[in-house]
Amino acid sequence: MAFERVVAVDDLPVGAALRVDLGGEPVCVVRVDETTVKACHDTCSHEEYPLHEGWVTDDEIECALHGSTFNLDTGEALSLPAVKPVPVYAAKVEDGAIWVDVDEQLNDAPVPRH
């Protein structure tokens, strides 16, 4: 799989997250600022809760269920109760759209299989 267009950049506000399904995987897409987007697996590594329902601050997303935060660049769990990272994927803004490639995983976190 290559980069896939997931949404028009103007349809995702700065500081917001959106769930998309790519290659059978739930992906959380985050618009950090006007030109920066990030993507990670949409499943919290602690309780399998959707991350897109959480809060975005700078390069982090906080799970709405128990408050675990994850670095959107590395996938690292930054606060308890999560201790395992989440997969992060290549994402970019191009031609007025947000593009994600789930085959280009940027860390070695295991992809959740439930």
Residue frames as qw, qx, qy, qz and C-alpha x, y, z in Angstrom:
[[0.000, 0.891, 0.454, 0.000, 0.00, 0.00, 0.00],
 [0.389, 0.280, -0.016, 0.878, 1.16, 3.54, -0.66],
 [0.063, 0.179, 0.337, -0.922, 0.02, 6.87, 0.68],
 [0.017, -0.559, -0.784, -0.270, -3.76, 7.12, 0.61],
 [0.134, -0.351, -0.011, -0.927, -5.81, 10.29, 0.68],
 [0.212, -0.338, -0.858, 0.323, -7.92, 10.29, 3.84],
 [0.029, -0.834, -0.497, 0.236, -9.52, 13.73, 4.09],
 [0.302, 0.770, 0.076, 0.557, -9.31, 17.26, 2.74],
 [0.444, 0.029, -0.453, 0.772, -6.98, 19.23, 4.99],
 [0.206, -0.283, 0.056, -0.935, -9.63, 21.95, 5.50],
 [0.716, -0.353, -0.406, -0.444, -12.07, 19.32, 6.83],
 [0.766, -0.339, -0.433, 0.332, -9.89, 18.53, 9.85],
 [0.137, -0.956, 0.053, -0.255, -9.41, 21.52, 12.17],
 [0.343, 0.515, -0.606, 0.501, -6.05, 22.22, 13.81],
 [0.233, -0.313, 0.685, -0.615, -5.90, 20.32, 17.11],
 [0.823, 0.035, 0.167, -0.541, -8.51, 17.76, 16.07],
 [0.211, -0.251, 0.935, 0.134, -8.33, 14.01, 15.52],
 [0.745, 0.263, -0.134, -0.599, -10.24, 11.80, 13.10],
 [0.620, -0.146, 0.771, 0.021, -10.59, 8.03, 12.72],
 [0.629, 0.491, -0.376, -0.471, -10.14, 6.47, 9.29],
 [0.872, -0.108, 0.477, 0.003, -9.82, 2.83, 8.24],
 [0.399, 0.729, -0.498, -0.248, -6.86, 2.00, 6.01],
 [0.455, 0.346, -0.821, -0.015, -5.88, -1.49, 4.97],
 [0.711, -0.360, -0.597, -0.100, -8.23, -2.91, 7.58],
 [0.492, -0.182, -0.492, 0.695, -6.59, -0.90, 10.38],
 [0.153, -0.929, -0.336, -0.030, -8.22, 1.88, 12.43],
 [0.544, 0.162, -0.076, 0.820, -5.99, 4.94, 12.15],
 [0.193, -0.864, -0.317, 0.340, -6.13, 8.15, 14.18],
 [0.478, 0.463, 0.165, 0.728, -5.20, 11.18, 12.06],
 [0.327, -0.767, -0.293, 0.468, -4.27, 14.37, 13.91],
 [0.382, 0.745, 0.096, 0.538, -3.81, 17.86, 12.50],
 [0.593, -0.380, -0.294, 0.646, -1.14, 19.44, 14.68],
 [0.043, -0.609, -0.013, 0.792, -0.94, 22.80, 12.89],
 [0.517, 0.654, -0.050, -0.551, -1.59, 24.35, 9.48],
 [0.573, 0.578, -0.534, -0.226, 0.91, 22.11, 7.67],
 [0.066, 0.351, -0.909, 0.214, 1.69, 19.26, 10.08],
 [0.852, -0.162, -0.104, -0.486, -0.30, 16.05, 10.44],
 [0.114, -0.378, 0.899, -0.192, 0.43, 12.87, 12.40],
 [0.817, -0.045, -0.339, -0.464, -1.07, 9.40, 12.30],
 [0.124, -0.324, 0.887, -0.305, -1.12, 6.52, 14.78],
 [0.296, -0.264, -0.906, -0.146, -3.12, 3.38, 15.38],
 [0.383, -0.468, -0.080, -0.793, -6.50, 4.40, 16.78],
 [0.818, -0.397, -0.406, -0.098, -6.32, 1.97, 19.68],
 [0.297, -0.778, 0.439, -0.337, -4.98, 2.88, 23.13],
 [0.540, 0.295, -0.777, 0.130, -2.44, 0.26, 24.20],
 [0.160, -0.189, 0.725, -0.643, -3.93, 0.18, 27.70],
 [0.443, 0.256, 0.713, -0.480, -7.66, -0.51, 27.31],
 [0.270, 0.253, 0.790, 0.489, -8.23, -0.72, 23.55],
 [0.150, 0.787, 0.429, -0.416, -10.14, 2.59, 23.54],
 [0.542, 0.657, 0.295, 0.433, -10.29, 4.77, 20.38],
 [0.469, -0.296, -0.083, 0.828, -7.63, 7.48, 20.59],
 [0.108, 0.387, 0.377, 0.834, -9.42, 9.83, 18.17],
 [0.391, -0.757, -0.470, -0.230, -11.93, 10.52, 20.96],
 [0.619, -0.473, -0.250, 0.575, -9.14, 12.01, 23.09],
 [0.010, -0.981, -0.033, 0.192, -7.43, 15.39, 23.29],
 [0.747, 0.397, 0.017, 0.534, -4.55, 16.70, 21.20],
 [0.261, -0.942, 0.102, 0.186, -1.83, 18.93, 22.64],
 [0.038, -0.744, 0.592, 0.306, 1.27, 19.74, 20.60],
 [0.478, 0.360, -0.761, -0.250, 2.69, 16.37, 19.49],
 [0.061, -0.028, 0.933, -0.353, 0.70, 14.26, 21.96],
 [0.568, -0.293, -0.436, -0.634, -2.71, 12.65, 22.17],
 [0.234, -0.190, 0.743, -0.597, -4.46, 11.80, 25.43],
 [0.271, -0.256, -0.901, -0.221, -6.82, 8.84, 25.67],
 [0.412, -0.422, -0.054, -0.806, -10.26, 9.95, 26.83],
 [0.793, -0.328, -0.489, -0.156, -10.84, 6.78, 28.87],
 [0.773, -0.518, -0.214, 0.296, -8.03, 6.80, 31.46],
 [0.100, -0.979, 0.122, 0.125, -5.82, 9.75, 30.50],
 [0.750, -0.199, 0.382, 0.502, -2.79, 7.95, 29.07],
 [0.298, 0.871, -0.153, -0.360, -0.84, 10.18, 26.70],
 [0.838, 0.118, 0.388, 0.364, 1.15, 9.13, 23.65],
 [0.131, -0.601, 0.355, 0.704, 3.84, 10.90, 21.65],
 [0.722, 0.597, 0.214, -0.275, 2.59, 11.23, 18.08],
 [0.351, 0.752, -0.538, -0.149, 6.13, 11.07, 16.66],
 [0.087, 0.411, -0.899, 0.121, 7.37, 7.98, 18.50],
 [0.702, -0.250, -0.560, -0.362, 4.17, 6.31, 19.73],
 [0.348, 0.093, -0.740, 0.568, 5.73, 6.15, 23.21],
 [0.477, -0.711, -0.504, -0.115, 3.34, 5.96, 26.16],
 [0.215, 0.522, -0.288, 0.774, 4.13, 9.08, 28.20],
 [0.358, -0.325, 0.463, -0.743, 1.83, 8.53, 31.17],
 [0.038, 0.101, 0.979, -0.171, 0.19, 5.74, 33.07],
 [0.802, -0.246, 0.528, -0.131, -1.79, 3.62, 32.97],
 [0.855, 0.514, -0.065, 0.014, -0.48, 2.83, 29.44],
 [0.526, -0.639, 0.473, 0.302, 3.06, 1.49, 29.30],
 [0.633, 0.133, 0.629, 0.431, 3.20, 0.14, 25.73],
 [0.030, 0.362, -0.285, -0.887, 3.63, 2.31, 22.63],
 [0.657, 0.559, 0.428, -0.271, 1.14, 2.62, 19.78],
 [0.615, 0.203, 0.483, 0.590, 2.12, 2.26, 16.12],
 [0.123, 0.770, 0.015, -0.625, 2.75, 5.55, 14.29],
 [0.676, 0.417, 0.527, 0.303, 2.51, 5.94, 10.53],
 [0.288, -0.051, 0.292, 0.911, 3.81, 8.22, 7.82],
 [0.168, 0.806, 0.554, -0.122, 1.46, 11.16, 7.18],
 [0.307, -0.109, 0.215, 0.921, 1.67, 14.30, 5.06],
 [0.332, 0.749, 0.318, -0.477, -0.26, 17.25, 3.67],
 [0.249, -0.170, 0.626, 0.719, -0.19, 17.43, -0.11],
 [0.106, -0.241, -0.647, -0.716, -2.49, 18.88, -2.78],
 [0.434, -0.316, 0.031, -0.843, -4.93, 20.17, -0.17],
 [0.878, -0.241, -0.293, -0.293, -5.40, 16.77, 1.43],
 [0.453, -0.583, 0.645, -0.197, -4.06, 14.61, 4.26],
 [0.796, 0.307, -0.502, -0.141, -2.34, 11.40, 3.16],
 [0.598, -0.526, 0.566, -0.212, -1.37, 8.39, 5.31],
 [0.656, 0.355, -0.655, -0.122, 0.65, 5.25, 4.54],
 [0.798, -0.467, 0.248, -0.290, -0.03, 2.43, 7.03],
 [0.955, 0.162, -0.099, 0.226, 2.66, 0.30, 5.42],
 [0.424, 0.522, -0.335, 0.660, 5.24, 2.90, 6.47],
 [0.658, -0.710, -0.251, 0.018, 5.17, 2.37, 10.21],
 [0.230, 0.808, -0.313, 0.443, 7.63, 4.76, 11.87],
 [0.355, -0.563, 0.641, -0.382, 8.25, 2.72, 15.04],
 [0.359, 0.151, -0.917, -0.085, 8.40, -0.92, 16.04],
 [0.470, -0.049, 0.552, -0.687, 5.28, -1.00, 18.24],
 [0.153, 0.171, 0.960, 0.158, 3.17, -4.10, 17.68],
 [0.381, -0.150, -0.343, -0.845, -0.04, -3.53, 15.74],
 [0.476, -0.050, 0.646, -0.594, -2.96, -4.43, 18.03],
 [0.415, -0.022, -0.797, -0.438, -4.80, -7.61, 17.02],
 [0.385, -0.040, 0.612, -0.690, -8.09, -8.15, 18.82]]
